[in-house]
Amino acid sequence: MSETPTSADSFSGRDAFKRRGFRILGIGLQDVIRYFFGGNASLAIVLIILICFFLGREGIMFFPAHHEGLGSYRQAGQEFVDYMGEEIDAHTKFYSAANIAYFAEVNESSAIEDAQIATARAVLANVETITRKSWNLLERKIEEEVGLAKKVAGLAEGSPEIPEVQQMLETRRSEIEKLRVTLRAEVEAALESPDAWSTGGSDRGVGLTNIEKIREAVLFEAFPKAKEEHPFLLELKAASKTKKADTAARLIAFKTTLTEIQSAVKPLRTLHGELRKHATENRAVINSFKSAPQRRAALLAGAENVDDPAEKAKLQAEADEVVITEPDLVAMNAPLYAAVSKYAEVSLPLKAEMERLLQALPSTVSTESARENLDRSRSAYGSFKGVQKANRDRIPSWRHDLPVSWIKSFSAFLFGKQWITNSSWHDFYGLLPLLTGSLMISVIALIVAVPFSIAAAIYVNQLAPRREQEIVKPAIEFIGAIPSVVLGFFGILVLGEMLREVSQVEWLSWVPGFPMAERLTILNAGLLLAFMAVPTIFTLTEDALENVPSAFAENSFAMGASRLQTVFRVVLPTAASGLIAAVLLGFGRIIGETMVVLLVAGNKIKIPDFSEGFGVVTQPTHTMTGIIAQELGEVDGGSLHWRALFIVGMVLFVIALLVNYAAQQALKRFQKV
């Protein structure tokens, strides 16, 4: 007799079914969810491992190849020659700064006239741009008039076409006269437009003379297009030339010193040129020897795969001609060793002469630009003197057979100041200028973004009404949705141009780096990256503030603290670890950005000139992400250049991991609090 299940047994069965859930092959819904999230976490770990493996596999052979290249660089004597090249470059910087100071002093004497001439030329260009459409129409009508006149002249006397063509010619001449009147009116109207007088530079000359004369000169040259310059402009040019000549006569001693500075280094330049040619030949011999086995093997493999006997014999003969004979490095470098005494003969007189000429430079000048460049020249002389001192030790002790240490090879990449590729002399792969550019842009971005982001997060989370929070928070977070390429174009066409225009304003000339000669600069890139980092830092900061226990604030209010006192003395200290994590993750967002820095940083692979002080931010630079994006698609796979870019990627990857690790540690500390 079967037993009927009771109500309690039925409920127990349903509960058991719920606990078991719907299962297929023993896998329930909860198992699927657990495997899904656990699988994603495992996949992330696997991807990181694969990235490390891929970067390591492609880049690991860079250091052996780089080390071998430095060995050839030394064996060929190129290292020896570059010691002299560094001395010549340091001398050039010294001379160039002094020369710029001289011309700044000379040009200052005619600055007013030159500014007026430049203003007239700029206004003339603006007027021609404004009236370009009418000018094009007039020129087209004139061409038609010339064509009709030639046609009339070419027709035979008594031809029935003559009246018709003459009528067309008269009509065209009438149209031309009307266009001339219209164009004259347009030119006069353009001169009244503010756009015509937007010269993009200093209006110094305009403010100190009669603007009407410039207007007359522009009108004279703009309509009709004169073949001769207006007398006013000719007068300005003559006055400018006279003033410059008078100043040059007064600074004849300065000019003589510059000429002597330039001439003093000629013996060293001559010696350097001779040795450079010899070292280039040495490097070609060494490269040929090292590549000979591969070339011979390739020719033999080609001969084996060819069926034509004549072609096979030709390839075999070419393979036999490949000579694999180790070059005599001692004999090859004998001229370089002989040049040590020659260097001493030209170096010591150069040292004494440069010390004398440094003292001969003027101690006082009248223009600020000349003073700055003279100071820069004296600083450059210090660098020149340091290179000379180093060369007195390096050149006599140089040996072509001295092995290049692995430490030197590694430091040449990590601390190298040059990134030169596809060079006929030698390729240099120095990370320092790229790392410096990336860090400088990131620092500027953080300096701008962090105060704005944290202040906005504090206001939204602690002070703003609910309705303001619903508007401000989504608006800030929406910035993250703007494509970086769009911001890059904005930086080129709007922000960069605006910064350069603002820097030309005379009363802002006290700002370091102003006026700016470039629009693609460290400052431009830093400001755009700051804009991009705001959503990341803001969101993470706001989350950190939100996670502060409300009891902390309530206790503060109960003790009589105000809202601001509670925010700055209770909430912010409690959320400090979260704020640090937000800044670190914002830094990770900035350091890894590619498109913006590639478009607006200037892409100049050079360590910025820190002697400019804060003005260094107005110089162009390059970054690690930018160099990878710019060059990776243009290099041969497996080449040294290719592997160098992967090493740069590894360095960038390590920086990103360290930043994220530091952020996670800060968050863990925050969670414990």
Phi, psi and omega in degrees: 000121181284147179263135177280128181295140179282170178297322180296321179295324180295314178299321180296322179293317179296319178298320179296322179294320178295321180294321179288323182072181178278123187235140174234122182056035177081002182253120180265179181297317179296325177295319179298315180297317181296316180294325181297307182290320177295323178294321178296318178297318178295321179297321178298319179295317179298319180296319178297318179296318180295320178298314179299317181295316182294313179297318180294319181296318182283330187259344189295330181278000179296315187293318174298317180293321178295320179296318178295320178296321177294327176296316177295323178300322178283317183297326181282350181087006180294326177299316179300314182294323181291336174301315177292324179298322177298321179294318179294319179297319178296321177296320180298319179296320178298311181294317184298317180296318179293322180294320177297321178298320179298310182290331174297321179291318180293313184291335180296330183295331181244027185298322182295312180297316181296322179294321178295317178297315179298320178296316179299317179295319179294317179295319178299317179296320179295318180297317179295326177292316181297322184260016185303319183299315180292322178298317179299318179296317180296317180295324177294319179294322179294320176298320178295321178299315180298318180296318179293321178298320177294324180294318178298317181294333182273348181283146178290148181299133180087003180295139180293344181279343186301312180301318182295315181292322178296322177297317177297322180295317178296319178299317181294321179294323177295317178297323180295317179297320178295319179295323178298317179296316180296317182294322177302316179296321179294320179296316179296321178292321180297325179294338177274352183278138176299331181297328181293330184262010176275092186274349180073012181209204182287138176257026185305313183292326182293322184285348185249010180212181182281112180297330181299327179293320177295320178299316179296318180296318179295316180297322180297318184273338182277326181206123346289163182297108186276145175278340179247153179283157178294144180305326180297317179291322176298322178295319178297317180296319179295318179295319179298315180297319181294315181296320179294321179295319179296317180293319178298322177295323179291330182257028183300325179293321177298313181296320179297319178298318179297318179298320179291323177298316181294324182282334186297329185269358184301316178302320179292321178298318180297314179297318180297318180298318179296315182290326179296318178297318181293318180294326177296318177296320177300317182294323178297319179295316181295316179297320179297320179295317183290330181267355184300314180301318179294320179294319180294316180297321179295319179293319179294321177295321177295322179295324179291330184269001181258135180270334181291120182300321181295316179294321178298316180295323179296313180295323179295320179294320178296323178294322180292334180283344179288114184266123178250074180241124182297129183291152178276093185293329180296313180292324181295325184263005179303318178298331180288319177295325178292337182282351180299315179292325178295321178297318179298324181293327181265337185284315182296314175298325179296319180298312180294320181293320181291325176296320179294316183290330176298319179289337181281345178295146182296140180276335180227140175224165188268338185256149180295319180299319179296320179297316181298318182286329174294320176297319178295324179294317180294324176295319178295327177296323176300319177294318178299317180296322179294319178295319178301316180297318178296322182292332178295338176262320187288316187293313179294330184269000183291139176223135182288334185264008178284122183297145175275121182287154178294328178296317179295321180296316180292317181291331177297329176279311187290323184245010179294144184260002182234140171233093184237120182238161180053039182268143175284350180262291178195141178275132178243133179238091180248125184281336192303314180296325179289316179296319179298315179299316180297315183291321180295316178297319180295319180296315178299317180298318180291321180301323180277316189283321187299310180299316180295317184293313182292319178298318179295320180295319178297316181295313183294318186277329189246334190240327188285145172296164183302318183294322177293322178300319182292341179263312187290314185299310177297327181295317179292317181292336179292337179302325180296344181273352181285125179300140183295330179293328177293317178295327177297315177296323176298320179294324180287311191272333187244294187296312180298317179293321180294317179298319180292321179295317180295323182293343180280347181296130189295322184286356174258010183294345179285343180291131180303132179089351179266143355285149183274133177273339183245154172255341178259100190222174175300317181298315180300311180295319180297319179295320179292319178292329175298317178299321181287331183277342183304312181300319181297309182293320180299311183296314181292323177294318180295322176295320179296319178293324181293329183276357175290126181306133182296337181298330180297313180292320181297318178296323178296315178297322181295333179272003174096009179285149177280175180299312181294321177299320179295318182295312189275339183252347182238302187293309183297314177300324180293323182268014187302318180296321178295323178294319178298318178298321179298317180294318180296317178292327173296321176297319176298325177294323183284313187295335181266000181289139185245303192298316183297311182292329178294327184273324192241356183277346178103336175055043176253114185277088181199141175293126181303153181278099184285352175292346178283356182069223179293342177293353179298335183288349179266011178261155175282160179205180175229163184229168179295315179294321181295319182292325178294312181295325185283322191251342187296324181282355185249356184257159178283134179299133179087353179285168179298320177299316178303311183292327178298321179294324178290326176294320175300318177298322178296318178298316179297319179296318179296318178300316180297319179296317180295320179296315180293325177296316178298322178295319179295321178296321177295321179294322178297319177296321178297318181294325178293323178294000000 
